[in-house]
């Protein structure tokens, strides 16, 4: 599971401070700030589920006073007028 830097990475998703890329070997590169996790698909799916559960649990323990920056997106890109794109 090592990326040589020579293979192109395909960006799967990105935000202002995080992104997920895929290399030619099928390894997902999850980048958050200066930290990069290189994960196989199963581990990445498990991490995504665990993070989602943690955010829900955190919301129950410490409700936010402001609206969260989370959004639902259907398909690869949000469409104009789609409620999920707001």
Buried (B, 14 or more C-beta within 10 A) or exposed (E): EEBEEEEEBEEBEEEEEEBBBBBEEEBBBBBEEEEEEBBEEEEBEEBEEEEEEEEEEEEEEEEEEEEEEEEEEEEEEBEEEEEEEE
